[in-house]
Amino acid sequence: MSGSDDAPLTTAEALHHWRTAERTVAVARRGRLAAETAAAAAEEAAEAAIATAQAAKRALEAMSLAETSATRTAAAAKAATLAARSDVADAETETALAEVDEVAAHELYRDATKRAAQRH
C-alpha cells in the first residue's frame, strides 16, 4: 500500500489505512458472528419444528384412540341402558301379575270368610 506515486506512506496515511482495515475486520467479525447465530437459531428452529410435528402426530394418535374409546364406551352405555329398560319392563310385568294374583287371593279369602261366617 503506497501513495499515488508509489512513495512510502506517511505515518498519518498508514494510520488511516490501518484504522480502515480494523473497522472492516470488526464489521466482518460482527457479520460472521451474526451469521453463525442465525445459523444456530435456524438449526434450533428446525429441531423444534421436527419435535412439534412429532408431538402433533402423537396427539393425533391419542385423539384417534380417545375417539375409539369413546365410541366403545357409548356402545356399552347404550347396551346397559337397553338392558336396564328391559329389566324395568320385566319388573313392571311381574308387578302387574303379582297384583292380579293378590286380587285373586284376596277374593278367595273373602269367599272363604263368607262361607265360614255362613256355617256358624
RAMO-V853320 format. One line per field, one symbol per residue. ss: DSSP state (a for helix, b for strand, c for the rest). A space follows every 10 residues. Layout:
ss = ???
//
This chain:
ss = cccccccccc aaaaaaaaaa aaaaaaaaaa aaaaaaaaaa aaaaaaaaaa aaaaaaaaaa aaaaaaaaaa aaaaaaaaaa aaaaaaaaaa aaaaaaaaaa aaaaaaaaaa aaaaaaaaac
//
